[in-house]
Amino acid sequence: MQVSRLITYRFDPNVGNPDRVFRILSGVALAALPWIGLVSLPGWAAIAMTIFGIAWLLTGVLGRCGMYYLFGMSTRRD
């Protein structure tokens, strides 16, 4: 494992299609829920939830997960 590859996101895709769909849908939900009024959170928590949701969404869109890379995991089937 090379940290420079992790920082630049230059490692092979390691998120499989079912995992990607889940991450995209749940990322959108996490990012949107505080702002559409379904949950009531303090401002800092709403911002944190939105940031986490966007990050989760991006792992699904890009097909790469840094935590999977660090632990040598993959849900991708070749």
PDB file of N, CA, C and O in Angstrom:
ATOM      1  N   MET A   1       0.847  -1.185   0.000  1.00  0.00           N
ATOM      2  CA  MET A   1       0.000   0.000   0.000  1.00  0.00           C
ATOM      3  C   MET A   1       0.884   1.237   0.000  1.00  0.00           C
ATOM      4  O   MET A   1       1.824   1.344   0.787  1.00  0.00           O
ATOM      5  N   GLN A   2       0.575   2.153  -0.880  1.00  0.00           N
ATOM      6  CA  GLN A   2       1.292   3.416  -0.953  1.00  0.00           C
ATOM      7  C   GLN A   2       0.332   4.540  -0.605  1.00  0.00           C
ATOM      8  O   GLN A   2      -0.734   4.674  -1.205  1.00  0.00           O
ATOM      9  N   VAL A   3       0.731   5.351   0.382  1.00  0.00           N
ATOM     10  CA  VAL A   3      -0.125   6.455   0.815  1.00  0.00           C
ATOM     11  C   VAL A   3      -0.308   7.455  -0.317  1.00  0.00           C
ATOM     12  O   VAL A   3      -1.383   8.041  -0.448  1.00  0.00           O
ATOM     13  N   SER A   4       0.713   7.661  -1.136  1.00  0.00           N
ATOM     14  CA  SER A   4       0.590   8.614  -2.242  1.00  0.00           C
ATOM     15  C   SER A   4      -0.498   8.184  -3.225  1.00  0.00           C
ATOM     16  O   SER A   4      -1.182   9.033  -3.796  1.00  0.00           O
ATOM     17  N   ARG A   5      -0.665   6.875  -3.427  1.00  0.00           N
ATOM     18  CA  ARG A   5      -1.735   6.391  -4.310  1.00  0.00           C
ATOM     19  C   ARG A   5      -3.099   6.669  -3.690  1.00  0.00           C
ATOM     20  O   ARG A   5      -4.058   6.959  -4.406  1.00  0.00           O
ATOM     21  N   LEU A   6      -3.193   6.582  -2.367  1.00  0.00           N
ATOM     22  CA  LEU A   6      -4.454   6.839  -1.679  1.00  0.00           C
ATOM     23  C   LEU A   6      -4.822   8.320  -1.780  1.00  0.00           C
ATOM     24  O   LEU A   6      -5.978   8.656  -2.036  1.00  0.00           O
ATOM     25  N   ILE A   7      -3.862   9.187  -1.584  1.00  0.00           N
ATOM     26  CA  ILE A   7      -4.118  10.627  -1.610  1.00  0.00           C
ATOM     27  C   ILE A   7      -4.531  11.081  -3.001  1.00  0.00           C
ATOM     28  O   ILE A   7      -5.402  11.940  -3.138  1.00  0.00           O
ATOM     29  N   THR A   8      -3.920  10.518  -4.029  1.00  0.00           N
ATOM     30  CA  THR A   8      -4.229  10.936  -5.399  1.00  0.00           C
ATOM     31  C   THR A   8      -5.342  10.102  -6.025  1.00  0.00           C
ATOM     32  O   THR A   8      -5.724  10.352  -7.168  1.00  0.00           O
ATOM     33  N   TYR A   9      -5.865   9.122  -5.305  1.00  0.00           N
ATOM     34  CA  TYR A   9      -6.934   8.243  -5.785  1.00  0.00           C
ATOM     35  C   TYR A   9      -6.507   7.495  -7.047  1.00  0.00           C
ATOM     36  O   TYR A   9      -7.298   7.333  -7.976  1.00  0.00           O
ATOM     37  N   ARG A  10      -5.249   7.041  -7.076  1.00  0.00           N
ATOM     38  CA  ARG A  10      -4.726   6.332  -8.241  1.00  0.00           C
ATOM     39  C   ARG A  10      -4.693   4.826  -8.028  1.00  0.00           C
ATOM     40  O   ARG A  10      -3.818   4.146  -8.564  1.00  0.00           O
ATOM     41  N   PHE A  11      -5.607   4.314  -7.277  1.00  0.00           N
ATOM     42  CA  PHE A  11      -5.678   2.873  -7.081  1.00  0.00           C
ATOM     43  C   PHE A  11      -6.856   2.322  -7.876  1.00  0.00           C
ATOM     44  O   PHE A  11      -7.759   3.060  -8.269  1.00  0.00           O
ATOM     45  N   ASP A  12      -6.830   1.021  -8.103  1.00  0.00           N
ATOM     46  CA  ASP A  12      -7.864   0.376  -8.915  1.00  0.00           C
ATOM     47  C   ASP A  12      -9.231   0.494  -8.263  1.00  0.00           C
ATOM     48  O   ASP A  12      -9.333   0.513  -7.036  1.00  0.00           O
ATOM     49  N   PRO A  13     -10.285   0.574  -9.070  1.00  0.00           N
ATOM     50  CA  PRO A  13     -11.639   0.571  -8.509  1.00  0.00           C
ATOM     51  C   PRO A  13     -11.845  -0.668  -7.633  1.00  0.00           C
ATOM     52  O   PRO A  13     -11.462  -1.774  -8.013  1.00  0.00           O
ATOM     53  N   ASN A  14     -12.443  -0.477  -6.476  1.00  0.00           N
ATOM     54  CA  ASN A  14     -12.627  -1.584  -5.541  1.00  0.00           C
ATOM     55  C   ASN A  14     -14.042  -1.652  -4.962  1.00  0.00           C
ATOM     56  O   ASN A  14     -14.275  -2.342  -3.969  1.00  0.00           O
ATOM     57  N   VAL A  15     -14.980  -0.941  -5.578  1.00  0.00           N
ATOM     58  CA  VAL A  15     -16.370  -0.945  -5.115  1.00  0.00           C
ATOM     59  C   VAL A  15     -17.221  -1.589  -6.204  1.00  0.00           C
ATOM     60  O   VAL A  15     -17.269  -1.096  -7.331  1.00  0.00           O
ATOM     61  N   GLY A  16     -17.891  -2.689  -5.869  1.00  0.00           N
ATOM     62  CA  GLY A  16     -18.723  -3.408  -6.822  1.00  0.00           C
ATOM     63  C   GLY A  16     -20.032  -2.693  -7.115  1.00  0.00           C
ATOM     64  O   GLY A  16     -20.402  -1.748  -6.420  1.00  0.00           O
ATOM     65  N   ASN A  17     -20.730  -3.149  -8.148  1.00  0.00           N
ATOM     66  CA  ASN A  17     -21.965  -2.483  -8.585  1.00  0.00           C
ATOM     67  C   ASN A  17     -23.062  -2.423  -7.531  1.00  0.00           C
ATOM     68  O   ASN A  17     -23.634  -1.349  -7.344  1.00  0.00           O
ATOM     69  N   PRO A  18     -23.399  -3.525  -6.817  1.00  0.00           N
ATOM     70  CA  PRO A  18     -24.437  -3.394  -5.789  1.00  0.00           C
ATOM     71  C   PRO A  18     -24.026  -2.412  -4.680  1.00  0.00           C
ATOM     72  O   PRO A  18     -24.851  -1.650  -4.177  1.00  0.00           O
ATOM     73  N   ASP A  19     -22.757  -2.445  -4.315  1.00  0.00           N
ATOM     74  CA  ASP A  19     -22.225  -1.526  -3.309  1.00  0.00           C
ATOM     75  C   ASP A  19     -22.293  -0.085  -3.812  1.00  0.00           C
ATOM     76  O   ASP A  19     -22.610   0.825  -3.046  1.00  0.00           O
ATOM     77  N   ARG A  20     -21.999   0.124  -5.089  1.00  0.00           N
ATOM     78  CA  ARG A  20     -22.052   1.468  -5.671  1.00  0.00           C
ATOM     79  C   ARG A  20     -23.466   2.030  -5.652  1.00  0.00           C
ATOM     80  O   ARG A  20     -23.668   3.192  -5.301  1.00  0.00           O
ATOM     81  N   VAL A  21     -24.444   1.214  -6.027  1.00  0.00           N
ATOM     82  CA  VAL A  21     -25.837   1.668  -6.021  1.00  0.00           C
ATOM     83  C   VAL A  21     -26.252   2.060  -4.603  1.00  0.00           C
ATOM     84  O   VAL A  21     -26.871   3.104  -4.399  1.00  0.00           O
ATOM     85  N   PHE A  22     -25.908   1.221  -3.628  1.00  0.00           N
ATOM     86  CA  PHE A  22     -26.236   1.532  -2.243  1.00  0.00           C
ATOM     87  C   PHE A  22     -25.582   2.837  -1.794  1.00  0.00           C
ATOM     88  O   PHE A  22     -26.229   3.669  -1.159  1.00  0.00           O
ATOM     89  N   ARG A  23     -24.307   3.017  -2.121  1.00  0.00           N
ATOM     90  CA  ARG A  23     -23.595   4.221  -1.699  1.00  0.00           C
ATOM     91  C   ARG A  23     -24.173   5.476  -2.358  1.00  0.00           C
ATOM     92  O   ARG A  23     -24.277   6.520  -1.714  1.00  0.00           O
ATOM     93  N   ILE A  24     -24.546   5.380  -3.620  1.00  0.00           N
ATOM     94  CA  ILE A  24     -25.111   6.543  -4.305  1.00  0.00           C
ATOM     95  C   ILE A  24     -26.454   6.930  -3.686  1.00  0.00           C
ATOM     96  O   ILE A  24     -26.685   8.098  -3.376  1.00  0.00           O
ATOM     97  N   LEU A  25     -27.330   5.953  -3.511  1.00  0.00           N
ATOM     98  CA  LEU A  25     -28.656   6.254  -2.951  1.00  0.00           C
ATOM     99  C   LEU A  25     -28.581   6.740  -1.514  1.00  0.00           C
ATOM    100  O   LEU A  25     -29.236   7.718  -1.154  1.00  0.00           O
ATOM    101  N   SER A  26     -27.792   6.069  -0.692  1.00  0.00           N
ATOM    102  CA  SER A  26     -27.703   6.476   0.709  1.00  0.00           C
ATOM    103  C   SER A  26     -26.930   7.790   0.852  1.00  0.00           C
ATOM    104  O   SER A  26     -27.214   8.570   1.761  1.00  0.00           O
ATOM    105  N   GLY A  27     -25.958   8.050  -0.029  1.00  0.00           N
ATOM    106  CA  GLY A  27     -25.238   9.323   0.013  1.00  0.00           C
ATOM    107  C   GLY A  27     -26.145  10.498  -0.303  1.00  0.00           C
ATOM    108  O   GLY A  27     -26.076  11.541   0.348  1.00  0.00           O
ATOM    109  N   VAL A  28     -26.998  10.323  -1.308  1.00  0.00           N
ATOM    110  CA  VAL A  28     -27.962  11.381  -1.641  1.00  0.00           C
ATOM    111  C   VAL A  28     -28.908  11.616  -0.468  1.00  0.00           C
ATOM    112  O   VAL A  28     -29.201  12.759  -0.115  1.00  0.00           O
ATOM    113  N   ALA A  29     -29.382  10.529   0.131  1.00  0.00           N
ATOM    114  CA  ALA A  29     -30.298  10.651   1.269  1.00  0.00           C
ATOM    115  C   ALA A  29     -29.621  11.351   2.451  1.00  0.00           C
ATOM    116  O   ALA A  29     -30.208  12.247   3.058  1.00  0.00           O
ATOM    117  N   LEU A  30     -28.403  10.951   2.775  1.00  0.00           N
ATOM    118  CA  LEU A  30     -27.693  11.575   3.897  1.00  0.00           C
ATOM    119  C   LEU A  30     -27.444  13.057   3.654  1.00  0.00           C
ATOM    120  O   LEU A  30     -27.571  13.870   4.570  1.00  0.00           O
ATOM    121  N   ALA A  31     -27.093  13.406   2.432  1.00  0.00           N
ATOM    122  CA  ALA A  31     -26.810  14.807   2.123  1.00  0.00           C
ATOM    123  C   ALA A  31     -28.075  15.657   2.108  1.00  0.00           C
ATOM    124  O   ALA A  31     -28.026  16.840   2.447  1.00  0.00           O
ATOM    125  N   ALA A  32     -29.205  15.074   1.719  1.00  0.00           N
ATOM    126  CA  ALA A  32     -30.433  15.855   1.545  1.00  0.00           C
ATOM    127  C   ALA A  32     -31.312  15.933   2.793  1.00  0.00           C
ATOM    128  O   ALA A  32     -31.983  16.942   3.010  1.00  0.00           O
ATOM    129  N   LEU A  33     -31.318  14.892   3.607  1.00  0.00           N
ATOM    130  CA  LEU A  33     -32.256  14.839   4.738  1.00  0.00           C
ATOM    131  C   LEU A  33     -32.233  16.067   5.656  1.00  0.00           C
ATOM    132  O   LEU A  33     -33.304  16.553   6.019  1.00  0.00           O
ATOM    133  N   PRO A  34     -31.086  16.582   6.043  1.00  0.00           N
ATOM    134  CA  PRO A  34     -31.121  17.741   6.943  1.00  0.00           C
ATOM    135  C   PRO A  34     -31.719  18.987   6.308  1.00  0.00           C
ATOM    136  O   PRO A  34     -32.184  19.875   7.023  1.00  0.00           O
ATOM    137  N   TRP A  35     -31.718  19.072   5.000  1.00  0.00           N
ATOM    138  CA  TRP A  35     -32.134  20.300   4.325  1.00  0.00           C
ATOM    139  C   TRP A  35     -33.574  20.262   3.815  1.00  0.00           C
ATOM    140  O   TRP A  35     -34.123  21.303   3.453  1.00  0.00           O
ATOM    141  N   ILE A  36     -34.195  19.081   3.779  1.00  0.00           N
ATOM    142  CA  ILE A  36     -35.585  19.025   3.311  1.00  0.00           C
ATOM    143  C   ILE A  36     -36.576  18.958   4.463  1.00  0.00           C
ATOM    144  O   ILE A  36     -37.783  18.863   4.241  1.00  0.00           O
ATOM    145  N   GLY A  37     -36.076  19.006   5.682  1.00  0.00           N
ATOM    146  CA  GLY A  37     -36.941  19.116   6.843  1.00  0.00           C
ATOM    147  C   GLY A  37     -37.438  17.814   7.449  1.00  0.00           C
ATOM    148  O   GLY A  37     -38.301  17.848   8.326  1.00  0.00           O
ATOM    149  N   LEU A  38     -36.927  16.670   7.016  1.00  0.00           N
ATOM    150  CA  LEU A  38     -37.378  15.399   7.580  1.00  0.00           C
ATOM    151  C   LEU A  38     -36.713  15.074   8.913  1.00  0.00           C
ATOM    152  O   LEU A  38     -37.261  14.312   9.710  1.00  0.00           O
ATOM    153  N   VAL A  39     -35.545  15.639   9.158  1.00  0.00           N
ATOM    154  CA  VAL A  39     -34.862  15.473  10.436  1.00  0.00           C
ATOM    155  C   VAL A  39     -34.480  16.848  10.944  1.00  0.00           C
ATOM    156  O   VAL A  39     -34.179  17.755  10.168  1.00  0.00           O
ATOM    157  N   SER A  40     -34.497  16.987  12.249  1.00  0.00           N
ATOM    158  CA  SER A  40     -34.149  18.260  12.861  1.00  0.00           C
ATOM    159  C   SER A  40     -32.804  18.108  13.569  1.00  0.00           C
ATOM    160  O   SER A  40     -32.684  17.374  14.550  1.00  0.00           O
ATOM    161  N   LEU A  41     -31.809  18.805  13.064  1.00  0.00           N
ATOM    162  CA  LEU A  41     -30.464  18.727  13.616  1.00  0.00           C
ATOM    163  C   LEU A  41     -29.919  20.130  13.842  1.00  0.00           C
ATOM    164  O   LEU A  41     -30.327  21.075  13.166  1.00  0.00           O
ATOM    165  N   PRO A  42     -28.993  20.268  14.795  1.00  0.00           N
ATOM    166  CA  PRO A  42     -28.300  21.560  14.910  1.00  0.00           C
ATOM    167  C   PRO A  42     -27.513  21.839  13.625  1.00  0.00           C
ATOM    168  O   PRO A  42     -27.211  20.913  12.873  1.00  0.00           O
ATOM    169  N   GLY A  43     -27.184  23.087  13.375  1.00  0.00           N
ATOM    170  CA  GLY A  43     -26.510  23.473  12.140  1.00  0.00           C
ATOM    171  C   GLY A  43     -25.229  22.712  11.872  1.00  0.00           C
ATOM    172  O   GLY A  43     -24.997  22.273  10.746  1.00  0.00           O
ATOM    173  N   TRP A  44     -24.389  22.547  12.889  1.00  0.00           N
ATOM    174  CA  TRP A  44     -23.114  21.852  12.689  1.00  0.00           C
ATOM    175  C   TRP A  44     -23.334  20.388  12.327  1.00  0.00           C
ATOM    176  O   TRP A  44     -22.579  19.833  11.529  1.00  0.00           O
ATOM    177  N   ALA A  45     -24.355  19.755  12.899  1.00  0.00           N
ATOM    178  CA  ALA A  45     -24.630  18.345  12.604  1.00  0.00           C
ATOM    179  C   ALA A  45     -25.200  18.186  11.194  1.00  0.00           C
ATOM    180  O   ALA A  45     -24.903  17.209  10.507  1.00  0.00           O
ATOM    181  N   ALA A  46     -26.013  19.142  10.771  1.00  0.00           N
ATOM    182  CA  ALA A  46     -26.558  19.095   9.415  1.00  0.00           C
ATOM    183  C   ALA A  46     -25.444  19.239   8.390  1.00  0.00           C
ATOM    184  O   ALA A  46     -25.440  18.552   7.368  1.00  0.00           O
ATOM    185  N   ILE A  47     -24.503  20.129   8.663  1.00  0.00           N
ATOM    186  CA  ILE A  47     -23.372  20.308   7.752  1.00  0.00           C
ATOM    187  C   ILE A  47     -22.500  19.058   7.732  1.00  0.00           C
ATOM    188  O   ILE A  47     -22.075  18.618   6.664  1.00  0.00           O
ATOM    189  N   ALA A  48     -22.230  18.482   8.903  1.00  0.00           N
ATOM    190  CA  ALA A  48     -21.418  17.264   8.978  1.00  0.00           C
ATOM    191  C   ALA A  48     -22.098  16.115   8.239  1.00  0.00           C
ATOM    192  O   ALA A  48     -21.438  15.359   7.526  1.00  0.00           O
ATOM    193  N   MET A  49     -23.403  15.983   8.404  1.00  0.00           N
ATOM    194  CA  MET A  49     -24.140  14.914   7.730  1.00  0.00           C
ATOM    195  C   MET A  49     -24.112  15.115   6.217  1.00  0.00           C
ATOM    196  O   MET A  49     -24.008  14.148   5.462  1.00  0.00           O
ATOM    197  N   THR A  50     -24.202  16.353   5.777  1.00  0.00           N
ATOM    198  CA  THR A  50     -24.144  16.658   4.349  1.00  0.00           C
ATOM    199  C   THR A  50     -22.768  16.326   3.780  1.00  0.00           C
ATOM    200  O   THR A  50     -22.674  15.729   2.708  1.00  0.00           O
ATOM    201  N   ILE A  51     -21.714  16.700   4.473  1.00  0.00           N
ATOM    202  CA  ILE A  51     -20.356  16.404   4.012  1.00  0.00           C
ATOM    203  C   ILE A  51     -20.133  14.901   3.943  1.00  0.00           C
ATOM    204  O   ILE A  51     -19.580  14.399   2.964  1.00  0.00           O
ATOM    205  N   PHE A  52     -20.558  14.183   4.970  1.00  0.00           N
ATOM    206  CA  PHE A  52     -20.417  12.731   4.968  1.00  0.00           C
ATOM    207  C   PHE A  52     -21.217  12.118   3.812  1.00  0.00           C
ATOM    208  O   PHE A  52     -20.735  11.205   3.141  1.00  0.00           O
ATOM    209  N   GLY A  53     -22.421  12.611   3.582  1.00  0.00           N
ATOM    210  CA  GLY A  53     -23.250  12.103   2.491  1.00  0.00           C
ATOM    211  C   GLY A  53     -22.615  12.334   1.135  1.00  0.00           C
ATOM    212  O   GLY A  53     -22.662  11.459   0.271  1.00  0.00           O
ATOM    213  N   ILE A  54     -22.022  13.499   0.936  1.00  0.00           N
ATOM    214  CA  ILE A  54     -21.360  13.799  -0.337  1.00  0.00           C
ATOM    215  C   ILE A  54     -20.144  12.900  -0.523  1.00  0.00           C
ATOM    216  O   ILE A  54     -19.914  12.383  -1.616  1.00  0.00           O
ATOM    217  N   ALA A  55     -19.366  12.711   0.540  1.00  0.00           N
ATOM    218  CA  ALA A  55     -18.196  11.828   0.457  1.00  0.00           C
ATOM    219  C   ALA A  55     -18.628  10.397   0.147  1.00  0.00           C
ATOM    220  O   ALA A  55     -18.001   9.716  -0.665  1.00  0.00           O
ATOM    221  N   TRP A  56     -19.693   9.949   0.792  1.00  0.00           N
ATOM    222  CA  TRP A  56     -20.207   8.601   0.562  1.00  0.00           C
ATOM    223  C   TRP A  56     -20.708   8.463  -0.875  1.00  0.00           C
ATOM    224  O   TRP A  56     -20.474   7.445  -1.526  1.00  0.00           O
ATOM    225  N   LEU A  57     -21.391   9.485  -1.359  1.00  0.00           N
ATOM    226  CA  LEU A  57     -21.872   9.514  -2.739  1.00  0.00           C
ATOM    227  C   LEU A  57     -20.711   9.431  -3.732  1.00  0.00           C
ATOM    228  O   LEU A  57     -20.789   8.697  -4.717  1.00  0.00           O
ATOM    229  N   LEU A  58     -19.643  10.174  -3.479  1.00  0.00           N
ATOM    230  CA  LEU A  58     -18.495  10.169  -4.383  1.00  0.00           C
ATOM    231  C   LEU A  58     -17.808   8.811  -4.434  1.00  0.00           C
ATOM    232  O   LEU A  58     -17.319   8.416  -5.493  1.00  0.00           O
ATOM    233  N   THR A  59     -17.758   8.087  -3.317  1.00  0.00           N
ATOM    234  CA  THR A  59     -17.158   6.752  -3.363  1.00  0.00           C
ATOM    235  C   THR A  59     -17.972   5.837  -4.271  1.00  0.00           C
ATOM    236  O   THR A  59     -17.415   4.967  -4.941  1.00  0.00           O
ATOM    237  N   GLY A  60     -19.276   6.030  -4.294  1.00  0.00           N
ATOM    238  CA  GLY A  60     -20.114   5.237  -5.182  1.00  0.00           C
ATOM    239  C   GLY A  60     -19.958   5.637  -6.635  1.00  0.00           C
ATOM    240  O   GLY A  60     -19.885   4.775  -7.511  1.00  0.00           O
ATOM    241  N   VAL A  61     -19.906   6.922  -6.899  1.00  0.00           N
ATOM    242  CA  VAL A  61     -19.775   7.406  -8.275  1.00  0.00           C
ATOM    243  C   VAL A  61     -18.409   7.032  -8.854  1.00  0.00           C
ATOM    244  O   VAL A  61     -18.320   6.596 -10.002  1.00  0.00           O
ATOM    245  N   LEU A  62     -17.361   7.198  -8.075  1.00  0.00           N
ATOM    246  CA  LEU A  62     -16.004   6.915  -8.561  1.00  0.00           C
ATOM    247  C   LEU A  62     -15.649   5.434  -8.516  1.00  0.00           C
ATOM    248  O   LEU A  62     -14.753   4.987  -9.233  1.00  0.00           O
ATOM    249  N   GLY A  63     -16.345   4.672  -7.679  1.00  0.00           N
ATOM    250  CA  GLY A  63     -16.059   3.244  -7.586  1.00  0.00           C
ATOM    251  C   GLY A  63     -14.801   2.931  -6.804  1.00  0.00           C
ATOM    252  O   GLY A  63     -14.255   1.833  -6.914  1.00  0.00           O
ATOM    253  N   ARG A  64     -14.339   3.883  -6.019  1.00  0.00           N
ATOM    254  CA  ARG A  64     -13.122   3.702  -5.237  1.00  0.00           C
ATOM    255  C   ARG A  64     -13.386   4.110  -3.791  1.00  0.00           C
ATOM    256  O   ARG A  64     -13.963   5.163  -3.521  1.00  0.00           O
ATOM    257  N   CYS A  65     -12.953   3.260  -2.874  1.00  0.00           N
ATOM    258  CA  CYS A  65     -13.123   3.541  -1.454  1.00  0.00           C
ATOM    259  C   CYS A  65     -11.755   3.468  -0.779  1.00  0.00           C
ATOM    260  O   CYS A  65     -11.094   2.430  -0.816  1.00  0.00           O
ATOM    261  N   GLY A  66     -11.340   4.560  -0.170  1.00  0.00           N
ATOM    262  CA  GLY A  66     -10.050   4.618   0.493  1.00  0.00           C
ATOM    263  C   GLY A  66      -9.932   3.651   1.654  1.00  0.00           C
ATOM    264  O   GLY A  66      -8.867   3.074   1.873  1.00  0.00           O
ATOM    265  N   MET A  67     -11.014   3.463   2.404  1.00  0.00           N
ATOM    266  CA  MET A  67     -10.979   2.524   3.528  1.00  0.00           C
ATOM    267  C   MET A  67     -10.817   1.092   3.028  1.00  0.00           C
ATOM    268  O   MET A  67     -10.074   0.307   3.618  1.00  0.00           O
ATOM    269  N   TYR A  68     -11.503   0.754   1.951  1.00  0.00           N
ATOM    270  CA  TYR A  68     -11.327  -0.576   1.357  1.00  0.00           C
ATOM    271  C   TYR A  68      -9.865  -0.766   0.949  1.00  0.00           C
ATOM    272  O   TYR A  68      -9.285  -1.827   1.177  1.00  0.00           O
ATOM    273  N   TYR A  69      -9.278   0.264   0.348  1.00  0.00           N
ATOM    274  CA  TYR A  69      -7.884   0.183  -0.084  1.00  0.00           C
ATOM    275  C   TYR A  69      -6.959  -0.030   1.111  1.00  0.00           C
ATOM    276  O   TYR A  69      -6.064  -0.874   1.066  1.00  0.00           O
ATOM    277  N   LEU A  70      -7.178   0.735   2.177  1.00  0.00           N
ATOM    278  CA  LEU A  70      -6.330   0.613   3.365  1.00  0.00           C
ATOM    279  C   LEU A  70      -6.388  -0.778   3.968  1.00  0.00           C
ATOM    280  O   LEU A  70      -5.376  -1.289   4.447  1.00  0.00           O
ATOM    281  N   PHE A  71      -7.563  -1.396   3.950  1.00  0.00           N
ATOM    282  CA  PHE A  71      -7.731  -2.722   4.546  1.00  0.00           C
ATOM    283  C   PHE A  71      -7.577  -3.859   3.537  1.00  0.00           C
ATOM    284  O   PHE A  71      -7.745  -5.027   3.890  1.00  0.00           O
ATOM    285  N   GLY A  72      -7.259  -3.526   2.284  1.00  0.00           N
ATOM    286  CA  GLY A  72      -7.064  -4.552   1.265  1.00  0.00           C
ATOM    287  C   GLY A  72      -8.328  -5.272   0.865  1.00  0.00           C
ATOM    288  O   GLY A  72      -8.287  -6.440   0.478  1.00  0.00           O
ATOM    289  N   MET A  73      -9.453  -4.585   0.955  1.00  0.00           N
ATOM    290  CA  MET A  73     -10.756  -5.194   0.636  1.00  0.00           C
ATOM    291  C   MET A  73     -11.221  -4.752  -0.752  1.00  0.00           C
ATOM    292  O   MET A  73     -10.716  -3.780  -1.315  1.00  0.00           O
ATOM    293  N   SER A  74     -12.181  -5.479  -1.280  1.00  0.00           N
ATOM    294  CA  SER A  74     -12.827  -5.127  -2.532  1.00  0.00           C
ATOM    295  C   SER A  74     -14.162  -5.855  -2.623  1.00  0.00           C
ATOM    296  O   SER A  74     -14.264  -7.030  -2.272  1.00  0.00           O
ATOM    297  N   THR A  75     -15.183  -5.150  -3.096  1.00  0.00           N
ATOM    298  CA  THR A  75     -16.479  -5.792  -3.366  1.00  0.00           C
ATOM    299  C   THR A  75     -16.693  -5.909  -4.871  1.00  0.00           C
ATOM    300  O   THR A  75     -17.755  -6.338  -5.321  1.00  0.00           O
ATOM    301  N   ARG A  76     -15.706  -5.536  -5.626  1.00  0.00           N
ATOM    302  CA  ARG A  76     -15.795  -5.562  -7.089  1.00  0.00           C
ATOM    303  C   ARG A  76     -15.509  -6.964  -7.594  1.00  0.00           C
ATOM    304  O   ARG A  76     -14.558  -7.616  -7.162  1.00  0.00           O
ATOM    305  N   ARG A  77     -16.339  -7.411  -8.505  1.00  0.00           N
ATOM    306  CA  ARG A  77     -16.144  -8.716  -9.157  1.00  0.00           C
ATOM    307  C   ARG A  77     -15.612  -8.456 -10.557  1.00  0.00           C
ATOM    308  O   ARG A  77     -16.203  -7.683 -11.310  1.00  0.00           O
ATOM    309  N   ASP A  78     -14.517  -9.087 -10.908  1.00  0.00           N
ATOM    310  CA  ASP A  78     -13.936  -8.888 -12.237  1.00  0.00           C
ATOM    311  C   ASP A  78     -14.411  -9.907 -13.222  1.00  0.00           C
ATOM    312  O   ASP A  78     -14.012  -9.875 -14.385  1.00  0.00           O
TER     313      ASP A  78
END
